[in-house]
Amino acid sequence: MDERTPHYRTFADLTHDQQDDLLADLYAGGSSLAELARMSGLSYSWLRRRLLKAGVELRSRSRPRESPVPPETLAEEYRAGTSILALAETYGLYYKRVRELLLLEGVELRPSTRAKREDT
């Protein structure tokens, strides 16, 4: 190969230190951990560990986004008998997020209606 032939390198071709330097530079430039994990092929947690070990100060996590539906509406519908799962499906939210919003609204949750194993 002569100097006119471009030599393309992938992330995997870099040394461990070069990878860490590149990741640190990209993170400092505003890339998110999720973006860097996808780009590098590393898991989120492994990437995070490597950045911390390289001395990178990680940004704080952003606050959870506002709910697309007012929590008061969720609480009213739940108190009227709608299940958490039905609320999640209706509003495109995760079950866990609906449950969390209901608890923040001070709603007393009903017992689970899932079938329970009877002792024989």
Contacts in CASP RR format, 6 or more apart in sequence:
PFRMAT RR
TARGET T0000
AUTHOR 0000-0000-0000
METHOD contacts of the structure
MODEL  1
MDERTPHYRTFADLTHDQQDDLLADLYAGGSSLAELARMSGLSYSWLRRR
LLKAGVELRSRSRPRESPVPPETLAEEYRAGTSILALAETYGLYYKRVRE
LLLLEGVELRPSTRAKREDT
1 7 0 8 1.000
11 19 0 8 1.000
11 22 0 8 1.000
11 39 0 8 1.000
11 40 0 8 1.000
11 41 0 8 1.000
14 22 0 8 1.000
19 40 0 8 1.000
19 50 0 8 1.000
20 50 0 8 1.000
20 51 0 8 1.000
20 53 0 8 1.000
20 54 0 8 1.000
21 54 0 8 1.000
23 36 0 8 1.000
23 40 0 8 1.000
23 47 0 8 1.000
23 50 0 8 1.000
23 51 0 8 1.000
23 54 0 8 1.000
23 56 0 8 1.000
24 51 0 8 1.000
24 54 0 8 1.000
24 55 0 8 1.000
24 56 0 8 1.000
26 36 0 8 1.000
26 39 0 8 1.000
27 33 0 8 1.000
27 36 0 8 1.000
27 51 0 8 1.000
27 56 0 8 1.000
27 58 0 8 1.000
28 56 0 8 1.000
31 39 0 8 1.000
33 44 0 8 1.000
33 47 0 8 1.000
33 48 0 8 1.000
33 51 0 8 1.000
33 58 0 8 1.000
34 44 0 8 1.000
36 42 0 8 1.000
36 47 0 8 1.000
37 43 0 8 1.000
37 44 0 8 1.000
37 47 0 8 1.000
40 47 0 8 1.000
42 50 0 8 1.000
48 58 0 8 1.000
51 58 0 8 1.000
52 58 0 8 1.000
67 74 0 8 1.000
67 91 0 8 1.000
67 93 0 8 1.000
67 97 0 8 1.000
67 101 0 8 1.000
68 91 0 8 1.000
68 92 0 8 1.000
68 93 0 8 1.000
69 91 0 8 1.000
69 93 0 8 1.000
71 101 0 8 1.000
71 102 0 8 1.000
71 104 0 8 1.000
71 105 0 8 1.000
72 105 0 8 1.000
74 87 0 8 1.000
74 91 0 8 1.000
74 98 0 8 1.000
74 101 0 8 1.000
74 102 0 8 1.000
74 105 0 8 1.000
75 102 0 8 1.000
75 105 0 8 1.000
75 106 0 8 1.000
75 107 0 8 1.000
77 87 0 8 1.000
78 84 0 8 1.000
78 87 0 8 1.000
78 102 0 8 1.000
78 107 0 8 1.000
79 107 0 8 1.000
82 90 0 8 1.000
83 113 0 8 1.000
84 95 0 8 1.000
84 98 0 8 1.000
84 99 0 8 1.000
84 102 0 8 1.000
84 109 0 8 1.000
85 95 0 8 1.000
87 93 0 8 1.000
87 98 0 8 1.000
88 94 0 8 1.000
88 95 0 8 1.000
88 97 0 8 1.000
88 98 0 8 1.000
91 98 0 8 1.000
99 109 0 8 1.000
102 109 0 8 1.000
103 109 0 8 1.000
END
